[in-house]
Amino acid sequence: MLRLFVTLVFASLLTFQSFGQHHRGYNDVFPSYGNFERRGWIFSPALTYMLPQLKAPSQRVFFPGGAAYDIDYNPAGKVGVGMEIGRFHVVDNSRLISHVQLNMGIKVLRGVERFEANLATETSSRPSALQNEGAFSHSYATMSFVASNIQQFSRTGFVQNSLGINGDYRIAEASTYNKNDLPIDLANPSRFIFQANYSLGVGFRVSGNILVVPTLETPILNIYEYNDLKSTLKVFNTRYRPFILRVSVYMLDNKPDRKCPKKKTKRKTVERLFK
């Protein structure tokens, strides 16, 4: 349902954009005149958050001999950080795509899973209730390719819709989980993750060559590891949806200085004629 909603919103915005943007009389977000190129650098500090699934998971586990516990999990996300740097290029001959960009950087995804286990069998010498928690912090090296569409709502303000693909490789992890000797299976995402993602942002041109665009990004499909069109990641016993809040600063390159060739003096010209 979320993927369908995102697709419909993105398609409607692009359709409106393709028919209406060039008739509003606004200046181009990326100026096509002056001393700046149609390409540049992007710097994107970010905050991440792992939103747990809405329905808290639960399960029953069994010990040898017949003792069983009913476990209710209570997951929660934690704030992480990220940083990316990239290059962007304006697409001049397309009404659908305003610019494309290639980024690389790092991001940290963090979360916690608490549980409460209640004894389901009366004839047992085990404790009637157990509770504890586990926490994770996964650090990824990430690279992404993004195509964006811009819809201006003022001379300096615009809405940016983007579709992209990202490849993430886990370079470090720190996980703890106290299971209280319960036979709980703990899952982890694959070390390499390949996803399609969607982001929505509202940006402003703050000077002739600088744009600031806060965006909110989330995956819309796990390509690897593929899991029945899911876009969430399973950690421990819970599925989490990564959200990434970025503040991207776009900086257009300066055009190279154009210097006129030096004029040759009449004397030097005469000397070359007699050489």
C-alpha positions as CSV (number, residue, x, y, z in Angstrom):
1,M,0.0,0.0,0.0
2,L,2.8,2.4,0.8
3,R,4.6,1.7,-2.4
4,L,1.4,2.2,-4.4
5,F,0.8,5.5,-2.6
6,V,4.3,6.8,-3.3
7,T,4.1,5.7,-6.9
8,L,0.8,7.5,-7.5
9,V,2.0,10.7,-5.7
10,F,5.2,10.7,-7.7
11,A,3.4,10.1,-11.0
12,S,0.9,12.9,-10.4
13,L,3.5,15.4,-9.4
14,L,5.6,14.6,-12.5
15,T,2.6,14.9,-14.8
16,F,1.6,18.3,-13.3
17,Q,5.2,19.4,-13.5
18,S,5.7,18.4,-17.2
19,F,2.7,20.5,-18.3
20,G,2.8,23.4,-16.0
21,Q,6.3,24.3,-14.8
22,H,7.6,26.0,-17.9
23,H,4.6,28.3,-18.1
24,R,4.8,29.9,-14.7
25,G,7.4,32.5,-15.4
26,Y,9.7,31.5,-12.6
27,N,13.4,31.6,-12.9
28,D,15.2,28.3,-13.4
29,V,16.2,26.8,-10.0
30,F,19.6,26.0,-11.6
31,P,20.5,29.3,-13.5
32,S,21.4,28.8,-17.1
33,Y,23.1,32.1,-17.3
34,G,25.9,33.9,-15.4
35,N,29.2,32.5,-14.1
36,F,28.0,29.0,-13.1
37,E,28.1,25.6,-14.7
38,R,25.1,23.2,-14.9
39,R,26.8,20.8,-12.5
40,G,28.4,20.8,-9.1
41,W,29.0,19.3,-5.7
42,I,26.5,18.0,-3.1
43,F,27.2,17.8,0.7
44,S,24.6,16.0,2.7
45,P,24.7,15.5,6.5
46,A,21.9,13.3,7.7
47,L,20.0,11.8,10.6
48,T,18.7,8.2,10.4
49,Y,15.8,6.5,12.3
50,M,14.7,2.9,12.2
51,L,10.9,2.9,12.5
52,P,9.7,-0.5,13.9
53,Q,6.7,-2.4,12.4
54,L,3.4,-1.2,13.6
55,K,2.3,-4.6,14.9
56,A,4.7,-5.7,17.7
57,P,5.9,-9.3,17.0
58,S,5.3,-12.2,19.4
59,Q,6.2,-15.9,19.5
60,R,6.1,-19.0,21.6
61,V,9.4,-20.8,22.3
62,F,9.9,-24.3,23.8
63,F,12.4,-25.8,26.1
64,P,13.3,-29.5,26.1
65,G,10.9,-31.3,28.4
66,G,7.8,-29.2,27.4
67,A,8.3,-25.9,29.1
68,A,7.2,-23.0,26.9
69,Y,7.2,-19.2,27.1
70,D,5.1,-16.7,25.3
71,I,7.3,-13.7,24.2
72,D,6.0,-10.2,23.4
73,Y,8.5,-7.9,21.7
74,N,8.6,-4.2,22.2
75,P,10.9,-2.7,19.5
76,A,12.0,1.0,19.2
77,G,14.1,2.9,16.8
78,K,17.1,5.1,17.7
79,V,18.6,8.1,16.0
80,G,21.8,7.5,13.9
81,V,23.9,9.8,11.8
82,G,25.2,9.9,8.2
83,M,27.2,11.9,5.8
84,E,27.3,11.9,2.0
85,I,29.2,13.7,-0.7
86,G,28.4,13.6,-4.4
87,R,28.2,15.2,-7.8
88,F,25.0,16.4,-9.7
89,H,24.4,17.3,-13.3
90,V,21.4,19.3,-14.6
91,V,19.4,17.6,-17.4
92,D,18.4,20.4,-19.8
93,N,16.5,18.4,-22.4
94,S,14.0,16.6,-20.2
95,R,10.7,17.7,-18.7
96,L,10.6,14.6,-16.5
97,I,14.1,14.7,-14.9
98,S,15.6,17.9,-13.7
99,H,18.9,16.6,-12.5
100,V,20.8,13.4,-11.7
101,Q,23.3,12.8,-9.0
102,L,25.8,10.2,-7.8
103,N,26.6,10.1,-4.0
104,M,28.8,8.1,-1.6
105,G,29.2,8.2,2.1
106,I,28.4,6.4,5.4
107,K,25.3,6.0,7.5
108,V,24.5,4.4,10.9
109,L,21.2,2.5,11.6
110,R,20.3,1.9,15.2
111,G,17.5,0.3,17.2
112,V,16.5,-1.6,20.3
113,E,14.2,-4.6,20.9
114,R,12.8,-5.3,24.4
115,F,10.9,-8.4,25.3
116,E,8.8,-9.8,28.0
117,A,8.4,-13.6,28.3
118,N,5.6,-15.3,30.3
119,L,5.6,-18.9,31.3
120,A,3.0,-20.8,29.3
121,T,3.1,-24.1,31.2
122,E,2.1,-24.3,34.8
123,T,4.1,-27.4,35.8
124,S,7.6,-26.0,35.5
125,S,10.3,-24.9,37.9
126,R,11.3,-22.0,35.6
127,P,10.6,-18.4,36.4
128,S,7.1,-17.3,35.6
129,A,8.3,-14.1,33.8
130,L,11.5,-12.9,32.1
131,Q,12.4,-9.6,30.5
132,N,15.4,-8.1,28.9
133,E,16.5,-6.3,25.7
134,G,18.9,-6.2,22.8
135,A,20.3,-3.3,20.8
136,F,22.1,-2.9,17.5
137,S,24.1,-0.3,15.7
138,H,25.0,-1.0,12.0
139,S,27.4,1.2,10.0
140,Y,27.2,1.1,6.2
141,A,29.3,2.5,3.4
142,T,26.7,3.6,0.9
143,M,26.6,4.7,-2.8
144,S,23.5,5.9,-4.6
145,F,22.3,7.1,-8.0
146,V,19.3,9.5,-7.9
147,A,17.1,11.1,-10.6
148,S,15.1,14.1,-9.4
149,N,12.2,16.2,-10.6
150,I,11.7,19.8,-9.5
151,Q,8.4,21.7,-9.2
152,Q,8.8,25.4,-8.4
153,F,6.2,27.1,-6.2
154,S,8.1,30.5,-6.0
155,R,11.0,32.1,-7.6
156,T,13.4,30.5,-5.1
157,G,11.4,27.7,-3.6
158,F,10.6,24.2,-5.0
159,V,9.4,20.7,-4.3
160,Q,11.8,17.9,-5.2
161,N,10.7,14.3,-5.8
162,S,13.4,11.7,-6.3
163,L,13.7,8.1,-7.2
164,G,17.0,6.3,-6.6
165,I,18.9,3.1,-6.1
166,N,21.3,2.6,-3.2
167,G,23.9,-0.1,-2.5
168,D,25.0,-0.4,1.1
169,Y,27.8,-2.5,2.6
170,R,28.0,-3.1,6.3
171,I,31.5,-2.1,7.5
172,A,30.9,-2.3,11.3
173,E,28.3,-3.6,13.7
174,A,27.8,-3.5,17.5
175,S,25.0,-5.7,18.8
176,T,24.1,-6.9,22.3
177,Y,21.2,-9.2,23.3
178,N,20.5,-10.7,26.6
179,K,18.2,-13.7,25.9
180,N,17.9,-14.8,29.5
181,D,18.7,-18.3,28.2
182,L,15.6,-18.3,26.1
183,P,15.9,-20.1,22.7
184,I,15.4,-16.9,20.7
185,D,16.6,-16.8,17.1
186,L,18.2,-13.5,16.1
187,A,18.1,-12.3,12.5
188,N,20.4,-9.8,10.8
189,P,20.2,-8.1,7.3
190,S,22.6,-9.3,4.7
191,R,26.0,-7.6,4.8
192,F,25.3,-6.1,1.3
193,I,21.9,-4.4,0.7
194,F,20.6,-3.2,-2.7
195,Q,17.4,-1.1,-2.6
196,A,15.2,1.3,-4.6
197,N,14.3,4.4,-2.6
198,Y,12.0,7.4,-2.8
199,S,12.6,10.9,-1.2
200,L,10.6,14.0,-0.9
201,G,12.1,17.4,-0.2
202,V,11.4,21.2,-0.1
203,G,14.3,23.3,-1.2
204,F,15.3,26.9,-1.6
205,R,18.0,28.7,-3.6
206,V,19.8,30.8,-1.1
207,S,22.3,32.4,-3.4
208,G,23.3,32.4,-7.1
209,N,25.1,29.0,-6.9
210,I,23.9,27.5,-3.6
211,L,20.6,25.5,-3.0
212,V,19.6,23.9,0.3
213,V,17.2,21.0,0.2
214,P,16.0,19.1,3.3
215,T,14.7,15.7,2.2
216,L,13.1,12.6,3.8
217,E,14.1,9.3,2.2
218,T,12.9,5.7,2.7
219,P,13.3,2.5,0.7
220,I,10.4,1.3,-1.4
221,L,11.8,-2.1,-2.5
222,N,14.5,-4.5,-1.3
223,I,16.2,-5.7,-4.5
224,Y,18.8,-7.7,-2.5
225,E,18.1,-9.6,-0.5
226,Y,14.7,-9.8,-2.2
227,N,11.9,-10.7,0.1
228,D,8.4,-10.7,-1.3
229,L,8.3,-7.0,-2.3
230,K,9.3,-6.0,1.3
231,S,11.2,-2.7,1.8
232,T,11.9,-3.1,5.5
233,L,14.9,-4.7,7.2
234,K,14.6,-7.5,9.8
235,V,16.9,-7.2,12.8
236,F,16.6,-9.6,15.7
237,N,12.8,-10.4,15.6
238,T,11.4,-7.1,14.3
239,R,11.2,-5.5,10.8
240,Y,12.3,-1.9,10.8
241,R,11.8,0.8,8.1
242,P,14.8,3.1,7.7
243,F,14.1,6.8,7.4
244,I,16.9,9.2,6.4
245,L,16.5,13.0,7.0
246,R,19.1,14.9,4.9
247,V,19.9,18.5,4.5
248,S,21.6,18.6,1.1
249,V,23.6,21.6,0.0
250,Y,24.0,21.9,-3.8
251,M,26.9,24.1,-5.0
252,L,27.2,24.9,-8.7
253,D,30.6,24.9,-10.2
254,N,32.1,28.2,-11.3
255,K,32.8,28.6,-15.0
256,P,36.4,28.8,-15.9
257,D,37.9,32.3,-16.4
258,R,37.9,33.3,-20.0
259,K,41.0,35.3,-20.8
260,C,41.5,36.9,-24.1
261,P,44.7,35.9,-26.0
262,K,47.6,38.3,-25.7
263,K,48.1,40.5,-28.7
264,K,51.4,40.0,-30.5
265,T,53.5,43.1,-30.9
266,K,54.4,44.3,-34.4
267,R,58.1,43.9,-33.6
268,K,57.9,40.2,-32.8
269,T,55.9,39.6,-35.9
270,V,58.6,41.2,-38.1
271,E,61.4,39.3,-36.4
272,R,59.6,35.9,-37.1
273,L,59.3,36.8,-40.8
274,F,63.1,37.1,-41.1
275,K,64.0,34.0,-39.2
